[in-house]
């Protein structure tokens, strides 16, 4: 995660597990097609195909979403050149 330290705790006070939240972790990738294919080959099940989220002035933002074993939403994101098609 490029030097980012992240702490996740699986239980809350009283030993009850946390419910999945609406927080999403986004993983930037230079090639969303390749990364998705590699993760799918390792058994990751995606909720959708890579799709355009926002057309920015100088690039397009593409994402695809998946879930961890606890049901938390994760995403791959790619800041693609204009005109990119997966």
N, C-alpha and C positions, 0 to 999 in steps of 0.2 A: 504494500500500500504506500509505496514511495515515501517511507519515513514517517508515516502517520502511525501513532500508537493508539490502539482501540481496545478498550476493556469492555467485555460483555459479561454480564452475570445472569445465570440461568434460573435463579430462585430469588424470591423476595422474602421478607420477614415472615416467619412461620413455616417456611419450607415450601410454600405454594409457588408453582412456576409462574413466570410472567406470561401473559397472553401476548401473542404477536401484536406489534404496534403498527401505527401508520408511518413510522419512520422508514425511509428507504435508503440503503447504501448504494451509491452509484460508483461503478468501476469504469474509469476511462480506459479505452482501448484504441489503438491506432487502426485496427481492422476488426470491425464488429462481426463481419461474416466469419472470419477465421476463428476468432475467439469463441463465438457461439458454437461453431462446428466442433471445436476442440472440447468445450465443456459438455456439449451434448454427447460426444463420444465417450465421455467419462460418466455418463448417466444423469447429468443435470437435465431436468425437464423444464422447458421454457413455457411461459404462459402465452407467448405470442411470437411473431416474426419481427425482425428489426423493422422499425417504421419511423417515419419522419415525425419528430416532435415539434420542431420550430425551425422556420427558415429565418436565419439571422442575416444581417447585412453582408458579412464576409464569409459565412459558412452555414452549413445545415446541421442541426442537432438530431442525431438518430439514436434510438434506444430499443432495447428488448428487455423484458422482465422475466424473472424466475424467482423461486422461493428456496430458502434453506430448509433443512430437515424439520425445523420448528415452525415453519409457515411464515417466516419473516420475508418480506419482499426485498429483493435485490435487483439491480439492473446493470446492464452494460450500456455505456454511452460512448458515442463517437462524434467528435466535431469534424464533420466531413467537408470536403471541398464542395462548392456549389455544383449541382448536377449529379452528385453521387447516387448510384442505385445499387442496392444490395443484391 
